[in-house]
Amino acid sequence: MTMLPPATPKKLGLVIDLDICVGCHACAVACKEWNDGGQFGPLPDENPYGKEPLGVWFNRVHTYEVEPAQKDKAPMTVHFPRSCLHCETPDCVTVCPTGASYKRAEDGIVLVDADKCIGCQLCAWACAYGAREFSEQRGVMQKCTLCVDRIYNESFEEIDRQPACVMACPTRARHFGDLGDPDSAVSRLVAVREGYDLMPEMGYRPVNKYLSPRPRRDGSASEAATPREEKMDFSTASPLLRWMDKLLSR
């Protein structure tokens, strides 16, 4: 079995804002594109255009309709991106018999060494989040890498050294950074928005955090905003504007 490294202060991960995720799947497609040709690729598809397509996707987006607690409110649609959470105490690592699944000591990223993986799929059984992807073609387990071959790539500008999913998100619903640093932008965001762990009762201590969707307005008359009449002060306006205001006010 594989041992976990000592706890490290640096904990790279994602913060996902469920309030503004629109379920466009741009994150999933960008992830697939980058990693298919990267260090941890390929990400093969099997029968992609058939009735039962299969394939390896490091990031998947699920859509749910959430019933409100109050019966008079409309249901809420929530788009839920799912990938590896890079847990601090992951069973998917300790259950691995070959050391193929491991957690990096320097930044806490959980990875799979394909050269050591024997395809036993014990890690998939151990993962409570369903974040492991088994490649039937390659016979190995694959998963989110936080684009480790991108975030440390010094040939990129510093602003571009982020996971492909974060770079592609059109609504900025995904954020990347060091969640072990309480002063980092992602840590401050989690503190302000009261970010939470997914299934904390399992005890895996996921590094990635989610931000809850805010309550939606149902569009009822009681919640409709009353239009406010705006009045402009033309006393300091130019003579031309004052003349136009006087002309149009007749």
Phi, psi and omega in degrees: 000161186260136179268150175275147177286164175301152180301138180243145180291335181273125182225091180284138181189185183246150169240123186245123183266103181288348181287328185240003174291127183256005177069031184280345179070013177298323180297317182293318181292317180295321177299314181296317182296313183293312187282339180297325180252011184261197184297331185252015178268183358281167175248085190287154173248147176237123181053053187296335182251013180270187181288331180233074181290142176233158178176168181262119177230118179290333182232130179233147181242123179250147180239131183232153171253118185260123178284134181286157178292326177268127186294338182274001179262154180282150176298157180246133174270126181237127176263126190238099174289139183228128175205183179300137182263359177052055184302154178284328179232070187277125175292336180297336178276310186291339181276347184291125184279348185245352185084009179294321177269124185212161178245127182287135182286330188283335182215000175080005180287135178264128184228171175233127175270106185297334181289338180260346185286131179255005176071026181286339176068018176297325180294325178294321177294326184281336183283118182283350186255001179063036187264359180268142182236116180267127178268112178295325182290317183271338180074025181225163177271142179227162183192172176302136180247004190056025181050051184299334177279000178248316187290341177251010183279107185286352175283347176270153169297150184302325181293337181267358181275065178225159177303150183300325181295323180290318181295329186273342187296119184285341182253004182058042178275352182241135182228145184233140177173192182267105180278358173274346178262111183296343181262001180288161181298320181290322178294320178294322178296318179297320181294317182291318185266004180056054177298155186224161174277147175278124179052060183295338181295343179284339176081016182273347177054065179298140178284318178298144180236155175243145175252128186292148174290142178282158177300139180267149171282137183270000177080011180288163182297328182291333182261354181292135181287137178282122180302136181252126181286125180262131179243132180259143178267109182265007183296331181254007181285168179292158179305323180297314180294322179295321178295319180293321178296317180294321181293315183284343180275355181291000000 
